Amino acid sequence: MTVLELIGELEKLDQTLEVYVKGYEDGYNDVSLFEHIEVCRDFYNDQEGGKDWWNGDHEDYNAVRKGPADPFKYEIKKGIVFDR
């Protein structure tokens, strides 16, 4: 999803709604920040043996760059991530 797509979806909502993120296991947290990131898209979908259920589809570019995998094998995209 792009920022433009996100804005389009948010404009359809009541502007006084609260925004939350999922807790680690249960519950929800308030969004208190967001950070700019770069990801290697579909990193975990490409791993030998398949993707572990607890991993997302994408991985932080800096984490991949420090490991044995070639980060340039993947599409690298800038984005934002919301956190608590």
Biopython code that builds the backbone (N, CA, C, O; Angstrom):
import numpy as np
from Bio.PDB.StructureBuilder import StructureBuilder

atoms = [
    (1, "MET", "N", (0.853, -1.170, 0.000)),
    (1, "MET", "CA", (0.000, 0.000, 0.000)),
    (1, "MET", "C", (0.899, 1.234, 0.000)),
    (1, "MET", "O", (1.897, 1.282, 0.719)),
    (2, "THR", "N", (0.553, 2.197, -0.783)),
    (2, "THR", "CA", (1.305, 3.451, -0.831)),
    (2, "THR", "C", (0.668, 4.469, 0.115)),
    (2, "THR", "O", (-0.458, 4.278, 0.573)),
    (3, "VAL", "N", (1.389, 5.541, 0.401)),
    (3, "VAL", "CA", (0.851, 6.613, 1.242)),
    (3, "VAL", "C", (-0.419, 7.179, 0.601)),
    (3, "VAL", "O", (-1.399, 7.448, 1.297)),
    (4, "LEU", "N", (-0.404, 7.358, -0.717)),
    (4, "LEU", "CA", (-1.583, 7.887, -1.401)),
    (4, "LEU", "C", (-2.787, 6.953, -1.224)),
    (4, "LEU", "O", (-3.899, 7.423, -0.981)),
    (5, "GLU", "N", (-2.579, 5.656, -1.341)),
    (5, "GLU", "CA", (-3.668, 4.699, -1.131)),
    (5, "GLU", "C", (-4.158, 4.736, 0.318)),
    (5, "GLU", "O", (-5.360, 4.675, 0.577)),
    (6, "LEU", "N", (-3.215, 4.836, 1.258)),
    (6, "LEU", "CA", (-3.579, 4.915, 2.671)),
    (6, "LEU", "C", (-4.407, 6.163, 2.952)),
    (6, "LEU", "O", (-5.424, 6.087, 3.641)),
    (7, "ILE", "N", (-3.988, 7.296, 2.433)),
    (7, "ILE", "CA", (-4.736, 8.538, 2.617)),
    (7, "ILE", "C", (-6.136, 8.399, 2.039)),
    (7, "ILE", "O", (-7.110, 8.830, 2.656)),
    (8, "GLY", "N", (-6.241, 7.804, 0.866)),
    (8, "GLY", "CA", (-7.555, 7.598, 0.250)),
    (8, "GLY", "C", (-8.485, 6.773, 1.128)),
    (8, "GLY", "O", (-9.671, 7.080, 1.247)),
    (9, "GLU", "N", (-7.940, 5.717, 1.747)),
    (9, "GLU", "CA", (-8.751, 4.892, 2.645)),
    (9, "GLU", "C", (-9.102, 5.644, 3.923)),
    (9, "GLU", "O", (-10.229, 5.552, 4.409)),
    (10, "LEU", "N", (-8.144, 6.384, 4.465)),
    (10, "LEU", "CA", (-8.393, 7.126, 5.697)),
    (10, "LEU", "C", (-9.402, 8.248, 5.501)),
    (10, "LEU", "O", (-10.156, 8.567, 6.420)),
    (11, "GLU", "N", (-9.425, 8.850, 4.317)),
    (11, "GLU", "CA", (-10.379, 9.932, 4.050)),
    (11, "GLU", "C", (-11.821, 9.442, 4.078)),
    (11, "GLU", "O", (-12.741, 10.240, 4.259)),
    (12, "LYS", "N", (-12.027, 8.157, 3.903)),
    (12, "LYS", "CA", (-13.378, 7.584, 3.923)),
    (12, "LYS", "C", (-13.898, 7.390, 5.344)),
    (12, "LYS", "O", (-15.088, 7.145, 5.545)),
    (13, "LEU", "N", (-13.012, 7.498, 6.323)),
    (13, "LEU", "CA", (-13.376, 7.191, 7.708)),
    (13, "LEU", "C", (-13.723, 8.444, 8.497)),
    (13, "LEU", "O", (-13.387, 9.564, 8.111)),
    (14, "ASP", "N", (-14.405, 8.219, 9.609)),
    (14, "ASP", "CA", (-14.669, 9.275, 10.580)),
    (14, "ASP", "C", (-13.310, 9.772, 11.081)),
    (14, "ASP", "O", (-12.522, 8.987, 11.607)),
    (15, "GLN", "N", (-13.037, 11.050, 10.924)),
    (15, "GLN", "CA", (-11.738, 11.619, 11.243)),
    (15, "GLN", "C", (-11.426, 11.642, 12.739)),
    (15, "GLN", "O", (-10.310, 11.985, 13.132)),
    (16, "THR", "N", (-12.407, 11.278, 13.583)),
    (16, "THR", "CA", (-12.161, 11.238, 15.026)),
    (16, "THR", "C", (-11.865, 9.826, 15.527)),
    (16, "THR", "O", (-11.682, 9.630, 16.728)),
    (17, "LEU", "N", (-11.815, 8.834, 14.626)),
    (17, "LEU", "CA", (-11.493, 7.464, 15.040)),
    (17, "LEU", "C", (-10.081, 7.384, 15.589)),
    (17, "LEU", "O", (-9.177, 8.069, 15.112)),
    (18, "GLU", "N", (-9.900, 6.542, 16.596)),
    (18, "GLU", "CA", (-8.571, 6.269, 17.151)),
    (18, "GLU", "C", (-7.841, 5.303, 16.213)),
    (18, "GLU", "O", (-8.474, 4.553, 15.470)),
    (19, "VAL", "N", (-6.504, 5.328, 16.253)),
    (19, "VAL", "CA", (-5.690, 4.432, 15.444)),
    (19, "VAL", "C", (-4.872, 3.564, 16.389)),
    (19, "VAL", "O", (-4.241, 4.073, 17.316)),
    (20, "TYR", "N", (-4.882, 2.247, 16.156)),
    (20, "TYR", "CA", (-4.177, 1.289, 17.002)),
    (20, "TYR", "C", (-3.314, 0.362, 16.146)),
    (20, "TYR", "O", (-3.524, 0.233, 14.940)),
    (21, "VAL", "N", (-2.349, -0.274, 16.790)),
    (21, "VAL", "CA", (-1.594, -1.366, 16.180)),
    (21, "VAL", "C", (-1.782, -2.584, 17.075)),
    (21, "VAL", "O", (-2.042, -2.458, 18.271)),
    (22, "LYS", "N", (-1.646, -3.773, 16.473)),
    (22, "LYS", "CA", (-1.806, -4.999, 17.247)),
    (22, "LYS", "C", (-0.677, -5.137, 18.253)),
    (22, "LYS", "O", (0.462, -4.755, 17.983)),
    (23, "GLY", "N", (-1.006, -5.690, 19.426)),
    (23, "GLY", "CA", (0.006, -6.010, 20.412)),
    (23, "GLY", "C", (0.834, -7.203, 19.946)),
    (23, "GLY", "O", (0.507, -7.837, 18.942)),
    (24, "TYR", "N", (1.894, -7.505, 20.668)),
    (24, "TYR", "CA", (2.793, -8.585, 20.268)),
    (24, "TYR", "C", (2.042, -9.910, 20.148)),
    (24, "TYR", "O", (2.178, -10.609, 19.143)),
    (25, "GLU", "N", (1.256, -10.259, 21.158)),
    (25, "GLU", "CA", (0.464, -11.483, 21.085)),
    (25, "GLU", "C", (-1.024, -11.186, 21.116)),
    (25, "GLU", "O", (-1.774, -11.671, 20.269)),
    (26, "ASP", "N", (-1.453, -10.397, 22.083)),
    (26, "ASP", "CA", (-2.871, -10.077, 22.235)),
    (26, "ASP", "C", (-3.028, -8.579, 22.450)),
    (26, "ASP", "O", (-2.067, -7.876, 22.764)),
    (27, "GLY", "N", (-4.240, -8.112, 22.279)),
    (27, "GLY", "CA", (-4.556, -6.726, 22.568)),
    (27, "GLY", "C", (-4.060, -5.759, 21.500)),
    (27, "GLY", "O", (-3.571, -6.160, 20.444)),
    (28, "TYR", "N", (-4.202, -4.483, 21.807)),
    (28, "TYR", "CA", (-3.858, -3.412, 20.888)),
    (28, "TYR", "C", (-3.105, -2.312, 21.623)),
    (28, "TYR", "O", (-3.256, -2.152, 22.834)),
    (29, "ASN", "N", (-2.308, -1.568, 20.902)),
    (29, "ASN", "CA", (-1.568, -0.435, 21.448)),
    (29, "ASN", "C", (-1.885, 0.821, 20.641)),
    (29, "ASN", "O", (-2.240, 0.750, 19.464)),
    (30, "ASP", "N", (-1.748, 1.969, 21.296)),
    (30, "ASP", "CA", (-1.856, 3.240, 20.585)),
    (30, "ASP", "C", (-0.660, 3.380, 19.645)),
    (30, "ASP", "O", (0.438, 2.917, 19.954)),
    (31, "VAL", "N", (-0.878, 4.016, 18.507)),
    (31, "VAL", "CA", (0.234, 4.350, 17.618)),
    (31, "VAL", "C", (0.889, 5.588, 18.198)),
    (31, "VAL", "O", (0.246, 6.627, 18.345)),
    (32, "SER", "N", (2.161, 5.481, 18.526)),
    (32, "SER", "CA", (2.838, 6.632, 19.091)),
    (32, "SER", "C", (3.954, 7.132, 18.183)),
    (32, "SER", "O", (4.485, 8.221, 18.397)),
    (33, "LEU", "N", (4.308, 6.357, 17.186)),
    (33, "LEU", "CA", (5.350, 6.794, 16.274)),
    (33, "LEU", "C", (5.292, 5.997, 14.985)),
    (33, "LEU", "O", (4.639, 4.956, 14.906)),
    (34, "PHE", "N", (5.975, 6.496, 13.993)),
    (34, "PHE", "CA", (6.231, 5.706, 12.805)),
    (34, "PHE", "C", (7.646, 6.004, 12.371)),
    (34, "PHE", "O", (8.172, 7.089, 12.619)),
    (35, "GLU", "N", (8.252, 5.039, 11.725)),
    (35, "GLU", "CA", (9.633, 5.214, 11.308)),
    (35, "GLU", "C", (9.766, 4.927, 9.827)),
    (35, "GLU", "O", (9.010, 4.145, 9.251)),
    (36, "HIS", "N", (10.747, 5.580, 9.227)),
    (36, "HIS", "CA", (11.056, 5.358, 7.823)),
    (36, "HIS", "C", (11.956, 4.133, 7.723)),
    (36, "HIS", "O", (12.908, 3.993, 8.491)),
    (37, "ILE", "N", (11.658, 3.256, 6.785)),
    (37, "ILE", "CA", (12.424, 2.024, 6.628)),
    (37, "ILE", "C", (12.690, 1.758, 5.155)),
    (37, "ILE", "O", (12.091, 2.379, 4.277)),
    (38, "GLU", "N", (13.597, 0.826, 4.899)),
    (38, "GLU", "CA", (13.784, 0.244, 3.577)),
    (38, "GLU", "C", (13.644, -1.258, 3.755)),
    (38, "GLU", "O", (14.202, -1.828, 4.692)),
    (39, "VAL", "N", (12.914, -1.893, 2.876)),
    (39, "VAL", "CA", (12.707, -3.337, 2.980)),
    (39, "VAL", "C", (13.131, -4.042, 1.702)),
    (39, "VAL", "O", (13.105, -3.472, 0.611)),
    (40, "CYS", "N", (13.517, -5.286, 1.869)),
    (40, "CYS", "CA", (13.706, -6.204, 0.740)),
    (40, "CYS", "C", (12.374, -6.933, 0.595)),
    (40, "CYS", "O", (12.027, -7.784, 1.414)),
    (41, "ARG", "N", (11.639, -6.590, -0.453)),
    (41, "ARG", "CA", (10.299, -7.147, -0.638)),
    (41, "ARG", "C", (10.362, -8.645, -0.911)),
    (41, "ARG", "O", (11.237, -9.132, -1.628)),
    (42, "ASP", "N", (9.416, -9.357, -0.321)),
    (42, "ASP", "CA", (9.247, -10.798, -0.511)),
    (42, "ASP", "C", (10.462, -11.612, -0.084)),
    (42, "ASP", "O", (10.671, -12.717, -0.585)),
    (43, "PHE", "N", (11.260, -11.085, 0.828)),
    (43, "PHE", "CA", (12.452, -11.777, 1.308)),
    (43, "PHE", "C", (12.109, -13.142, 1.889)),
    (43, "PHE", "O", (12.748, -14.138, 1.550)),
    (44, "TYR", "N", (11.112, -13.197, 2.756)),
    (44, "TYR", "CA", (10.788, -14.452, 3.429)),
    (44, "TYR", "C", (10.016, -15.412, 2.536)),
    (44, "TYR", "O", (9.982, -16.611, 2.814)),
    (45, "ASN", "N", (9.409, -14.924, 1.490)),
    (45, "ASN", "CA", (8.731, -15.822, 0.553)),
    (45, "ASN", "C", (9.728, -16.570, -0.314)),
    (45, "ASN", "O", (9.370, -17.540, -0.981)),
    (46, "ASP", "N", (10.980, -16.125, -0.307)),
    (46, "ASP", "CA", (12.016, -16.688, -1.166)),
    (46, "ASP", "C", (12.972, -17.612, -0.405)),
    (46, "ASP", "O", (13.923, -18.128, -0.993)),
    (47, "GLN", "N", (12.738, -17.826, 0.879)),
    (47, "GLN", "CA", (13.685, -18.605, 1.676)),
    (47, "GLN", "C", (13.513, -20.106, 1.444)),
    (47, "GLN", "O", (12.401, -20.609, 1.283)),
    (48, "GLU", "N", (14.637, -20.793, 1.431)),
    (48, "GLU", "CA", (14.629, -22.247, 1.251)),
    (48, "GLU", "C", (13.847, -22.881, 2.394)),
    (48, "GLU", "O", (14.051, -22.537, 3.558)),
    (49, "GLY", "N", (12.978, -23.780, 2.068)),
    (49, "GLY", "CA", (12.156, -24.430, 3.082)),
    (49, "GLY", "C", (10.875, -23.689, 3.376)),
    (49, "GLY", "O", (10.079, -24.139, 4.201)),
    (50, "GLY", "N", (10.654, -22.562, 2.723)),
    (50, "GLY", "CA", (9.408, -21.815, 2.914)),
    (50, "GLY", "C", (9.495, -20.807, 4.037)),
    (50, "GLY", "O", (10.497, -20.721, 4.747)),
    (51, "LYS", "N", (8.444, -20.059, 4.180)),
    (51, "LYS", "CA", (8.385, -18.960, 5.150)),
    (51, "LYS", "C", (7.878, -19.476, 6.487)),
    (51, "LYS", "O", (6.917, -20.244, 6.537)),
    (52, "ASP", "N", (8.522, -19.055, 7.573)),
    (52, "ASP", "CA", (8.009, -19.355, 8.910)),
    (52, "ASP", "C", (6.789, -18.482, 9.160)),
    (52, "ASP", "O", (6.768, -17.320, 8.754)),
    (53, "TRP", "N", (5.783, -19.020, 9.817)),
    (53, "TRP", "CA", (4.510, -18.321, 9.989)),
    (53, "TRP", "C", (4.663, -17.021, 10.764)),
    (53, "TRP", "O", (3.857, -16.108, 10.588)),
    (54, "TRP", "N", (5.670, -16.914, 11.613)),
    (54, "TRP", "CA", (5.802, -15.715, 12.453)),
    (54, "TRP", "C", (6.511, -14.559, 11.756)),
    (54, "TRP", "O", (6.533, -13.446, 12.280)),
    (55, "ASN", "N", (7.081, -14.802, 10.602)),
    (55, "ASN", "CA", (7.742, -13.730, 9.866)),
    (55, "ASN", "C", (6.778, -13.074, 8.886)),
    (55, "ASN", "O", (5.888, -13.729, 8.342)),
    (56, "GLY", "N", (6.963, -11.781, 8.668)),
    (56, "GLY", "CA", (6.218, -11.096, 7.613)),
    (56, "GLY", "C", (6.804, -11.475, 6.259)),
    (56, "GLY", "O", (7.734, -12.279, 6.187)),
    (57, "ASP", "N", (6.276, -10.911, 5.210)),
    (57, "ASP", "CA", (6.764, -11.207, 3.863)),
    (57, "ASP", "C", (8.091, -10.521, 3.564)),
    (57, "ASP", "O", (8.901, -11.041, 2.798)),
    (58, "HIS", "N", (8.313, -9.373, 4.156)),
    (58, "HIS", "CA", (9.456, -8.527, 3.812)),
    (58, "HIS", "C", (10.417, -8.424, 4.992)),
    (58, "HIS", "O", (10.037, -8.678, 6.135)),
    (59, "GLU", "N", (11.687, -8.042, 4.703)),
    (59, "GLU", "CA", (12.685, -7.891, 5.771)),
    (59, "GLU", "C", (13.389, -6.547, 5.634)),
    (59, "GLU", "O", (13.512, -6.000, 4.538)),
    (60, "ASP", "N", (13.849, -6.028, 6.769)),
    (60, "ASP", "CA", (14.579, -4.781, 6.808)),
    (60, "ASP", "C", (15.849, -4.900, 5.951)),
    (60, "ASP", "O", (16.626, -5.844, 6.096)),
    (61, "TYR", "N", (16.036, -3.939, 5.074)),
    (61, "TYR", "CA", (17.189, -3.950, 4.168)),
    (61, "TYR", "C", (18.502, -4.029, 4.938)),
    (61, "TYR", "O", (19.392, -4.789, 4.558)),
    (62, "ASN", "N", (18.637, -3.255, 6.016)),
    (62, "ASN", "CA", (19.888, -3.247, 6.777)),
    (62, "ASN", "C", (20.177, -4.596, 7.423)),
    (62, "ASN", "O", (21.338, -4.994, 7.522)),
    (63, "ALA", "N", (19.142, -5.303, 7.863)),
    (63, "ALA", "CA", (19.341, -6.635, 8.437)),
    (63, "ALA", "C", (19.806, -7.617, 7.373)),
    (63, "ALA", "O", (20.686, -8.438, 7.632)),
    (64, "VAL", "N", (19.228, -7.543, 6.181)),
    (64, "VAL", "CA", (19.627, -8.439, 5.088)),
    (64, "VAL", "C", (21.050, -8.133, 4.653)),
    (64, "VAL", "O", (21.837, -9.040, 4.383)),
    (65, "ARG", "N", (21.369, -6.855, 4.588)),
    (65, "ARG", "CA", (22.699, -6.416, 4.148)),
    (65, "ARG", "C", (23.792, -6.955, 5.062)),
    (65, "ARG", "O", (24.896, -7.235, 4.595)),
    (66, "LYS", "N", (23.512, -7.106, 6.350)),
    (66, "LYS", "CA", (24.501, -7.590, 7.313)),
    (66, "LYS", "C", (24.629, -9.114, 7.304)),
    (66, "LYS", "O", (25.587, -9.656, 7.855)),
    (67, "GLY", "N", (23.670, -9.808, 6.682)),
    (67, "GLY", "CA", (23.686, -11.265, 6.680)),
    (67, "GLY", "C", (24.287, -11.832, 5.410)),
    (67, "GLY", "O", (24.867, -11.101, 4.607)),
    (68, "PRO", "N", (24.147, -13.148, 5.228)),
    (68, "PRO", "CA", (24.754, -13.796, 4.070)),
    (68, "PRO", "C", (23.986, -13.594, 2.758)),
    (68, "PRO", "O", (24.546, -13.809, 1.683)),
    (69, "ALA", "N", (22.721, -13.188, 2.828)),
    (69, "ALA", "CA", (21.912, -13.045, 1.614)),
    (69, "ALA", "C", (22.296, -11.782, 0.847)),
    (69, "ALA", "O", (22.730, -10.797, 1.443)),
    (70, "ASP", "N", (22.138, -11.813, -0.445)),
    (70, "ASP", "CA", (22.391, -10.656, -1.303)),
    (70, "ASP", "C", (21.150, -9.773, -1.316)),
    (70, "ASP", "O", (20.142, -10.167, -1.903)),
    (71, "PRO", "N", (21.179, -8.588, -0.690)),
    (71, "PRO", "CA", (19.980, -7.756, -0.641)),
    (71, "PRO", "C", (19.538, -7.256, -2.014)),
    (71, "PRO", "O", (18.366, -6.937, -2.211)),
    (72, "PHE", "N", (20.469, -7.189, -2.960)),
    (72, "PHE", "CA", (20.118, -6.668, -4.283)),
    (72, "PHE", "C", (19.406, -7.694, -5.143)),
    (72, "PHE", "O", (19.009, -7.401, -6.271)),
    (73, "LYS", "N", (19.243, -8.899, -4.611)),
    (73, "LYS", "CA", (18.449, -9.933, -5.273)),
    (73, "LYS", "C", (16.956, -9.590, -5.166)),
    (73, "LYS", "O", (16.136, -10.113, -5.920)),
    (74, "TYR", "N", (16.621, -8.713, -4.226)),
    (74, "TYR", "CA", (15.230, -8.376, -3.928)),
    (74, "TYR", "C", (14.928, -6.940, -4.332)),
    (74, "TYR", "O", (15.820, -6.098, -4.434)),
    (75, "GLU", "N", (13.661, -6.690, -4.557)),
    (75, "GLU", "CA", (13.223, -5.317, -4.811)),
    (75, "GLU", "C", (13.317, -4.552, -3.485)),
    (75, "GLU", "O", (12.702, -4.950, -2.495)),
    (76, "ILE", "N", (14.070, -3.478, -3.467)),
    (76, "ILE", "CA", (14.249, -2.680, -2.257)),
    (76, "ILE", "C", (13.324, -1.468, -2.349)),
    (76, "ILE", "O", (13.390, -0.693, -3.303)),
    (77, "LYS", "N", (12.464, -1.319, -1.343)),
    (77, "LYS", "CA", (11.482, -0.239, -1.343)),
    (77, "LYS", "C", (11.571, 0.535, -0.047)),
    (77, "LYS", "O", (11.788, -0.042, 1.019)),
    (78, "LYS", "N", (11.402, 1.849, -0.141)),
    (78, "LYS", "CA", (11.309, 2.710, 1.037)),
    (78, "LYS", "C", (9.865, 2.721, 1.512)),
    (78, "LYS", "O", (8.938, 2.589, 0.713)),
    (79, "GLY", "N", (9.681, 2.880, 2.817)),
    (79, "GLY", "CA", (8.331, 2.906, 3.361)),
    (79, "GLY", "C", (8.325, 3.440, 4.769)),
    (79, "GLY", "O", (9.334, 3.934, 5.271)),
    (80, "ILE", "N", (7.166, 3.333, 5.404)),
    (80, "ILE", "CA", (7.021, 3.682, 6.810)),
    (80, "ILE", "C", (6.364, 2.505, 7.506)),
    (80, "ILE", "O", (5.603, 1.747, 6.905)),
    (81, "VAL", "N", (6.675, 2.374, 8.778)),
    (81, "VAL", "CA", (6.043, 1.354, 9.605)),
    (81, "VAL", "C", (5.518, 2.042, 10.857)),
    (81, "VAL", "O", (6.198, 2.873, 11.458)),
    (82, "PHE", "N", (4.304, 1.685, 11.236)),
    (82, "PHE", "CA", (3.691, 2.241, 12.441)),
    (82, "PHE", "C", (4.035, 1.347, 13.612)),
    (82, "PHE", "O", (4.108, 0.127, 13.471)),
    (83, "ASP", "N", (4.247, 1.953, 14.770)),
    (83, "ASP", "CA", (4.604, 1.199, 15.953)),
    (83, "ASP", "C", (3.960, 1.857, 17.162)),
    (83, "ASP", "O", (3.325, 2.907, 17.056)),
    (84, "ARG", "N", (4.135, 1.228, 18.297)),
    (84, "ARG", "CA", (3.553, 1.776, 19.523)),
    (84, "ARG", "C", (4.534, 2.635, 20.255)),
    (84, "ARG", "O", (4.211, 3.179, 21.311)),
]
sb = StructureBuilder()
sb.init_structure("model")
sb.init_model(0)
sb.init_chain("A")
sb.init_seg("    ")
for serial, (resi, resn, name, xyz) in enumerate(atoms, 1):
    if name == "N":
        sb.init_residue(resn, " ", resi, " ")
    sb.init_atom(name, np.array(xyz, "f"), 0.0, 1.0, " ", f" {name:<3s}", serial, name[0])
structure = sb.get_structure()
